[in-house]
Protein backbone atom coordinates (compact mmCIF):
# COMPACT_ATOMS: atom_id res chain seq x y z
CA UNK A 1 0.00 0.00 0.00
CA UNK A 2 1.19 3.51 -0.80
CA UNK A 3 0.14 7.04 0.07
CA UNK A 4 0.36 9.82 -2.51
CA UNK A 5 0.11 13.52 -1.69
CA UNK A 6 -0.55 16.36 -4.12
CA UNK A 7 0.29 19.38 -1.95
CA UNK A 8 -1.23 22.79 -2.21
CA UNK A 9 -1.88 25.44 0.40
CA UNK A 10 -5.53 25.81 -0.70
CA UNK A 11 -6.25 22.27 -1.94
CA UNK A 12 -4.31 19.16 -1.03
CA UNK A 13 -5.09 15.73 -2.40
CA UNK A 14 -4.25 12.54 -0.49
CA UNK A 15 -4.78 9.04 -1.82
CA UNK A 16 -4.09 5.63 -0.35
CA UNK A 17 -3.71 2.88 -2.96
CA UNK A 18 -2.33 -0.53 -3.70
CA UNK A 19 -0.40 -1.62 -6.75
CA UNK A 20 -0.79 -5.21 -7.91
CA UNK A 21 1.92 -7.30 -9.53
CA UNK A 22 0.37 -6.54 -12.94
CA UNK A 23 0.65 -2.79 -12.16
CA UNK A 24 -3.06 -2.14 -11.57
CA UNK A 25 -4.00 0.57 -9.07
CA UNK A 26 -6.71 0.05 -6.48
CA UNK A 27 -7.77 3.12 -4.52
CA UNK A 28 -8.31 2.35 -0.84
CA UNK A 29 -9.02 5.86 0.43
CA UNK A 30 -8.86 9.38 -0.93
CA UNK A 31 -9.28 12.80 0.57
CA UNK A 32 -9.38 16.35 -0.72
CA UNK A 33 -8.38 18.90 1.90
CA UNK A 34 -10.04 22.20 1.03
CA UNK A 35 -8.61 25.36 2.55
CA UNK A 36 -10.64 27.88 0.58
CA UNK A 37 -13.37 27.98 3.16
CA UNK A 38 -14.72 30.00 6.06
CA UNK A 39 -12.39 29.85 9.03
CA UNK A 40 -13.53 29.07 12.54
CA UNK A 41 -13.37 31.71 15.26
CA UNK A 42 -10.26 30.02 16.68
CA UNK A 43 -8.60 29.99 13.27
CA UNK A 44 -9.40 33.67 12.76
CA UNK A 45 -7.53 34.48 15.99
CA UNK A 46 -4.53 32.51 14.76
CA UNK A 47 -4.70 34.27 11.38
CA UNK A 48 -4.71 37.65 13.09
CA UNK A 49 -1.52 36.78 14.95
CA UNK A 50 0.38 34.54 12.48
CA UNK A 51 -1.27 34.84 9.05
CA UNK A 52 -3.55 32.50 7.12
CA UNK A 53 -0.94 29.83 6.33
CA UNK A 54 -0.83 28.48 9.88
CA UNK A 55 -4.44 27.19 10.07
CA UNK A 56 -4.20 26.00 6.46
CA UNK A 57 -1.05 23.99 7.22
CA UNK A 58 -2.70 22.56 10.35
CA UNK A 59 -5.68 21.49 8.26
CA UNK A 60 -3.35 19.80 5.75
CA UNK A 61 -1.44 18.06 8.54
CA UNK A 62 -4.65 16.81 10.15
CA UNK A 63 -6.02 15.49 6.84
CA UNK A 64 -2.82 13.70 5.84
CA UNK A 65 -2.43 12.24 9.34
CA UNK A 66 -5.98 10.89 9.24
CA UNK A 67 -5.34 8.94 6.04
CA UNK A 68 -1.80 7.89 7.02
CA UNK A 69 -2.53 6.83 10.60
CA UNK A 70 -5.47 4.64 9.59
CA UNK A 71 -3.09 2.35 7.65
CA UNK A 72 0.47 3.27 8.69
CA UNK A 73 1.54 -0.32 9.36
CA UNK A 74 0.68 -1.29 5.77
CA UNK A 75 2.19 1.67 3.93
CA UNK A 76 5.33 0.78 1.97
CA UNK A 77 6.03 4.18 0.44
CA UNK A 78 5.06 7.82 0.22
CA UNK A 79 4.80 9.72 -3.05
CA UNK A 80 4.72 13.52 -2.94
CA UNK A 81 4.26 15.69 -6.01
CA UNK A 82 6.52 18.74 -6.20
CA UNK A 83 4.50 21.82 -5.21
CA UNK A 84 3.58 24.37 -7.84
CA UNK A 85 5.86 27.39 -7.72
CA UNK A 86 4.35 30.74 -8.61
CA UNK A 87 6.71 33.44 -9.87
CA UNK A 88 4.06 35.98 -8.84
CA UNK A 89 4.14 34.80 -5.22
CA UNK A 90 7.49 33.03 -4.77
CA UNK A 91 7.11 32.92 -0.99
CA UNK A 92 3.81 31.01 -1.12
CA UNK A 93 5.34 27.58 -0.45
CA UNK A 94 8.01 28.72 1.95
CA UNK A 95 5.92 27.51 4.87
CA UNK A 96 5.44 24.05 3.33
CA UNK A 97 9.02 23.51 2.16
C-alpha positions as CSV (number, residue, x, y, z in Angstrom):
1,X,0.0,0.0,0.0
2,X,1.2,3.5,-0.8
3,X,0.1,7.0,0.1
4,X,0.4,9.8,-2.5
5,X,0.1,13.5,-1.7
6,X,-0.5,16.4,-4.1
7,X,0.3,19.4,-1.9
8,X,-1.2,22.8,-2.2
9,X,-1.9,25.4,0.4
10,X,-5.5,25.8,-0.7
11,X,-6.2,22.3,-1.9
12,X,-4.3,19.2,-1.0
13,X,-5.1,15.7,-2.4
14,X,-4.2,12.5,-0.5
15,X,-4.8,9.0,-1.8
16,X,-4.1,5.6,-0.4
17,X,-3.7,2.9,-3.0
18,X,-2.3,-0.5,-3.7
19,X,-0.4,-1.6,-6.8
20,X,-0.8,-5.2,-7.9
21,X,1.9,-7.3,-9.5
22,X,0.4,-6.5,-12.9
23,X,0.7,-2.8,-12.2
24,X,-3.1,-2.1,-11.6
25,X,-4.0,0.6,-9.1
26,X,-6.7,0.0,-6.5
27,X,-7.8,3.1,-4.5
28,X,-8.3,2.4,-0.8
29,X,-9.0,5.9,0.4
30,X,-8.9,9.4,-0.9
31,X,-9.3,12.8,0.6
32,X,-9.4,16.4,-0.7
33,X,-8.4,18.9,1.9
34,X,-10.0,22.2,1.0
35,X,-8.6,25.4,2.5
36,X,-10.6,27.9,0.6
37,X,-13.4,28.0,3.2
38,X,-14.7,30.0,6.1
39,X,-12.4,29.8,9.0
40,X,-13.5,29.1,12.5
41,X,-13.4,31.7,15.3
42,X,-10.3,30.0,16.7
43,X,-8.6,30.0,13.3
44,X,-9.4,33.7,12.8
45,X,-7.5,34.5,16.0
46,X,-4.5,32.5,14.8
47,X,-4.7,34.3,11.4
48,X,-4.7,37.6,13.1
49,X,-1.5,36.8,14.9
50,X,0.4,34.5,12.5
51,X,-1.3,34.8,9.1
52,X,-3.5,32.5,7.1
53,X,-0.9,29.8,6.3
54,X,-0.8,28.5,9.9
55,X,-4.4,27.2,10.1
56,X,-4.2,26.0,6.5
57,X,-1.1,24.0,7.2
58,X,-2.7,22.6,10.4
59,X,-5.7,21.5,8.3
60,X,-3.4,19.8,5.7
61,X,-1.4,18.1,8.5
62,X,-4.7,16.8,10.2
63,X,-6.0,15.5,6.8
64,X,-2.8,13.7,5.8
65,X,-2.4,12.2,9.3
66,X,-6.0,10.9,9.2
67,X,-5.3,8.9,6.0
68,X,-1.8,7.9,7.0
69,X,-2.5,6.8,10.6
70,X,-5.5,4.6,9.6
71,X,-3.1,2.4,7.6
72,X,0.5,3.3,8.7
73,X,1.5,-0.3,9.4
74,X,0.7,-1.3,5.8
75,X,2.2,1.7,3.9
76,X,5.3,0.8,2.0
77,X,6.0,4.2,0.4
78,X,5.1,7.8,0.2
79,X,4.8,9.7,-3.1
80,X,4.7,13.5,-2.9
81,X,4.3,15.7,-6.0
82,X,6.5,18.7,-6.2
83,X,4.5,21.8,-5.2
84,X,3.6,24.4,-7.8
85,X,5.9,27.4,-7.7
86,X,4.3,30.7,-8.6
87,X,6.7,33.4,-9.9
88,X,4.1,36.0,-8.8
89,X,4.1,34.8,-5.2
90,X,7.5,33.0,-4.8
91,X,7.1,32.9,-1.0
92,X,3.8,31.0,-1.1
93,X,5.3,27.6,-0.4
94,X,8.0,28.7,1.9
95,X,5.9,27.5,4.9
96,X,5.4,24.0,3.3
97,X,9.0,23.5,2.2
